[in-house]
């Protein structure tokens, strides 16, 4: 009788921790996940070192909702269960269609939209997206170089406004289309327009993004480990809040 007690205790503790793991996995799959930002493609909205909270039920569920994309394929036209489309301007986390790398970009175009870029100016369904020049400056990049950019406020359909950086209007990717976004696909771009590999480019770019590959919507900047020092003639990235700040 005494020899059986250790095994019962081990079994009980194993089941306890297995239940905790199952609950955490279910929460991370169906509710929220936390991700970190490793690149500058989403400046000035997100910087290297930011930790974001991602709403995983905003667009329904697909196999990519499960860590490592190991979920089952869902037999619907979108590859999603309870699927809903993002809105123009949403910040979406997704799996790259080829590499399965986890990325974040902004939704610029929805299925059926006609999208075009002319010398950096965005056109959606033949209407130019308004943009207003806010500032001209240089800043220290994460890898150590110095970038000269123009900061614009850009407005998407529905009145969604966000800030973008442009190094110029004749860079690779500043001319695209016109092209009609296929059914069940999205067109996504980084806010740091001339430092982003996105839907404007074939592999290693994203191309048109299948909605099946969406992981969720980035809703909250939890906190940031990004640190910049003051330097003469260089602008330091400043945000009104870098802790529990809603993302736009």
C-alpha positions as CSV (number, residue, x, y, z in Angstrom):
1,X,0.0,0.0,0.0
2,X,2.8,2.4,0.9
3,X,4.6,1.7,-2.3
4,X,1.6,2.9,-4.3
5,X,1.4,6.3,-2.7
6,X,4.3,8.0,-4.6
7,X,2.9,6.9,-8.0
8,X,-0.6,8.3,-7.0
9,X,1.0,11.6,-6.0
10,X,3.1,11.8,-9.2
11,X,0.0,11.0,-11.3
12,X,-2.1,13.6,-9.5
13,X,0.6,16.3,-9.9
14,X,1.0,15.4,-13.6
15,X,-2.8,15.7,-14.2
16,X,-2.8,19.1,-12.4
17,X,-0.1,20.6,-14.5
18,X,-1.5,19.0,-17.7
19,X,-4.8,20.8,-16.9
20,X,-3.1,24.1,-16.4
21,X,-1.2,23.7,-19.7
22,X,-4.5,22.8,-21.5
23,X,-6.2,25.9,-20.1
24,X,-3.3,28.2,-21.1
25,X,-3.1,26.7,-24.5
26,X,-6.9,27.1,-25.0
27,X,-6.7,30.7,-23.8
28,X,-3.8,31.5,-26.1
29,X,-5.6,29.8,-29.0
30,X,-9.1,31.2,-28.6
31,X,-8.7,34.5,-26.7
32,X,-5.5,36.5,-26.6
33,X,-1.8,36.1,-27.3
34,X,1.2,38.3,-26.6
35,X,3.8,39.0,-29.3
36,X,7.0,41.1,-29.6
37,X,8.0,43.4,-32.4
38,X,11.4,42.5,-33.9
39,X,11.7,45.0,-36.8
40,X,11.1,48.7,-37.7
41,X,8.6,48.0,-40.5
42,X,5.7,49.4,-38.4
43,X,7.3,52.6,-37.2
44,X,6.1,55.0,-35.9
45,X,3.1,52.9,-34.6
46,X,5.3,50.0,-33.3
47,X,9.0,49.9,-32.5
48,X,11.5,47.1,-31.9
49,X,11.0,45.8,-28.4
50,X,7.3,46.5,-28.1
51,X,5.1,43.8,-26.6
52,X,1.5,43.7,-28.0
53,X,-1.7,42.0,-27.1
54,X,-3.4,40.3,-30.0
55,X,-7.2,39.6,-30.0
56,X,-7.4,36.1,-31.5
57,X,-11.2,35.9,-31.8
58,X,-11.6,39.2,-33.8
59,X,-11.7,37.5,-37.2
60,X,-12.7,33.9,-36.2
61,X,-10.4,31.0,-36.1
62,X,-8.2,29.1,-38.5
63,X,-5.4,26.5,-38.2
64,X,-3.1,29.4,-37.8
65,X,-4.8,30.4,-34.5
66,X,-3.1,27.5,-32.9
67,X,0.6,27.9,-31.9
68,X,2.9,26.6,-34.7
69,X,-0.1,26.5,-37.1
70,X,-0.8,22.9,-36.1
71,X,-4.5,23.2,-36.1
72,X,-6.8,21.3,-38.5
73,X,-7.7,22.7,-41.9
74,X,-11.2,24.2,-41.8
75,X,-13.4,23.4,-44.8
76,X,-14.8,26.8,-45.5
77,X,-14.1,29.2,-48.4
78,X,-12.0,31.4,-46.1
79,X,-10.4,28.5,-44.2
80,X,-11.9,30.1,-41.0
81,X,-14.5,29.3,-38.5
82,X,-16.8,32.2,-37.5
83,X,-14.8,34.2,-39.9
84,X,-15.1,38.0,-40.2
85,X,-13.1,40.4,-42.4
86,X,-10.8,43.1,-40.9
87,X,-11.6,46.8,-41.5
88,X,-9.4,49.1,-43.5
89,X,-6.6,50.2,-41.1
90,X,-6.7,47.2,-38.7
91,X,-3.3,46.1,-37.4
92,X,-3.2,42.3,-38.1
93,X,-0.9,39.6,-37.0
94,X,-0.6,36.7,-39.5
95,X,1.5,33.9,-40.7
96,X,3.5,34.5,-43.9
97,X,2.0,32.4,-46.7
98,X,5.3,30.7,-47.5
99,X,7.7,30.9,-44.6
100,X,5.0,30.7,-41.9
101,X,6.9,33.5,-40.1
102,X,4.7,35.6,-37.8
103,X,4.3,39.1,-39.0
104,X,2.3,42.3,-38.3
105,X,1.1,44.8,-40.9
106,X,-1.7,47.2,-41.5
107,X,-4.7,46.2,-43.6
108,X,-4.9,48.6,-46.6
109,X,-7.2,46.8,-49.0
110,X,-10.0,44.3,-48.7
111,X,-11.3,41.6,-51.2
112,X,-12.6,43.3,-54.3
113,X,-10.8,46.6,-53.7
114,X,-8.7,48.0,-56.5
115,X,-5.4,49.2,-55.2
116,X,-2.7,51.3,-56.7
117,X,0.4,53.2,-55.6
118,X,1.7,56.1,-57.8
119,X,5.0,57.5,-56.6
120,X,4.1,56.6,-53.0
121,X,0.6,58.0,-53.1
122,X,-2.1,55.4,-52.2
123,X,-5.2,55.0,-54.4
124,X,-8.1,52.8,-53.3
125,X,-10.9,52.1,-55.8
126,X,-9.6,55.1,-57.9
127,X,-9.8,57.5,-54.9
128,X,-6.6,58.9,-53.5
129,X,-6.1,58.4,-49.8
130,X,-5.5,61.8,-48.3
131,X,-2.2,62.3,-46.6
132,X,-0.8,65.4,-44.8
133,X,2.8,66.2,-44.2
134,X,3.5,66.4,-40.4
135,X,7.3,66.6,-40.1
136,X,10.7,66.0,-41.7
137,X,13.5,64.6,-39.6
138,X,16.3,62.0,-39.2
139,X,16.3,59.2,-36.6
140,X,18.7,56.5,-35.5
141,X,17.6,53.1,-36.7
142,X,17.7,50.0,-34.6
143,X,20.6,48.5,-36.5
144,X,22.6,51.8,-36.1
145,X,22.1,53.6,-39.3
146,X,20.5,57.0,-39.7
147,X,17.3,57.4,-41.8
148,X,15.8,60.6,-43.2
149,X,12.0,60.5,-43.4
150,X,8.9,62.5,-44.0
151,X,6.1,61.8,-41.5
152,X,2.5,61.9,-43.0
153,X,-0.9,61.4,-41.6
154,X,-2.8,59.1,-44.0
155,X,-6.5,58.6,-44.0
156,X,-8.1,55.3,-45.2
157,X,-11.8,54.7,-46.2
158,X,-14.0,55.0,-43.2
159,X,-11.9,57.9,-41.8
160,X,-9.3,55.7,-40.1
161,X,-6.2,57.9,-39.8
162,X,-2.7,56.7,-39.0
163,X,0.9,58.0,-39.3
164,X,3.4,56.7,-41.9
165,X,7.0,57.3,-42.7
166,X,8.3,57.8,-46.2
167,X,12.0,58.1,-47.2
168,X,10.9,59.3,-50.7
169,X,8.3,58.7,-53.4
170,X,10.6,56.9,-55.8
171,X,11.7,53.9,-53.8
172,X,11.1,50.2,-54.6
173,X,7.4,49.6,-53.9
174,X,6.3,53.2,-54.4
175,X,4.6,52.2,-57.6
176,X,2.2,49.2,-57.7
177,X,-0.8,48.1,-59.7
178,X,-3.6,48.9,-60.3
179,X,-4.7,45.4,-59.1
180,X,-7.9,44.0,-57.8
181,X,-7.6,42.1,-54.5
182,X,-8.8,38.5,-55.0
183,X,-11.6,37.0,-53.0
184,X,-10.6,35.9,-49.5
185,X,-7.4,37.9,-49.6
186,X,-6.1,41.1,-48.1
187,X,-3.5,43.8,-49.1
188,X,-1.3,44.7,-46.2
189,X,1.6,47.2,-45.8
190,X,3.9,48.5,-43.1
191,X,3.6,52.0,-41.8
192,X,7.3,52.5,-42.4
193,X,6.6,52.4,-46.1
194,X,10.1,52.3,-47.5
195,X,11.3,49.8,-44.9
196,X,8.7,47.2,-45.2
197,X,8.4,44.0,-47.2
198,X,4.7,43.4,-47.6
199,X,1.9,42.8,-50.1
200,X,3.6,45.0,-52.7
201,X,6.3,42.3,-53.2
202,X,6.4,38.6,-54.1
203,X,8.3,36.3,-51.9
204,X,10.0,37.1,-49.5
205,X,7.3,39.7,-49.5
206,X,3.7,38.7,-48.6
207,X,1.8,39.2,-51.8
208,X,-1.9,39.1,-51.5
209,X,-2.5,37.7,-48.0
210,X,-5.0,34.8,-47.6
211,X,-7.5,35.6,-44.8
212,X,-6.9,32.1,-43.6
213,X,-3.4,33.2,-42.5
214,X,-4.7,35.7,-40.0
215,X,-3.8,35.1,-36.4
216,X,-5.6,38.1,-34.9
217,X,-5.9,41.8,-34.4
218,X,-3.3,43.8,-32.5
219,X,-5.4,45.8,-29.9
220,X,-3.0,46.9,-27.2
221,X,0.6,47.9,-26.7
222,X,1.3,46.2,-23.4
223,X,4.7,47.7,-22.7
224,X,7.9,48.5,-24.6
225,X,11.5,47.7,-24.1
226,X,12.5,50.1,-26.8
227,X,15.1,52.6,-25.6
228,X,16.6,55.5,-27.6
229,X,19.2,58.0,-26.4
230,X,19.1,61.7,-27.1
231,X,21.4,62.6,-30.0
232,X,22.0,66.0,-31.6
233,X,20.2,66.6,-34.9
234,X,18.3,63.3,-34.6
235,X,14.7,62.8,-33.5
236,X,14.0,60.4,-30.6
237,X,10.9,58.4,-31.1
238,X,8.3,59.6,-28.6
239,X,4.8,58.2,-28.0
240,X,2.1,59.6,-25.7
241,X,2.0,56.2,-24.0
242,X,4.1,53.1,-24.1
243,X,2.3,51.1,-21.4
244,X,-1.2,49.6,-21.8
245,X,-1.9,51.9,-24.8
246,X,-4.7,51.1,-27.3
247,X,-3.4,50.6,-30.9
248,X,-4.9,52.4,-33.8
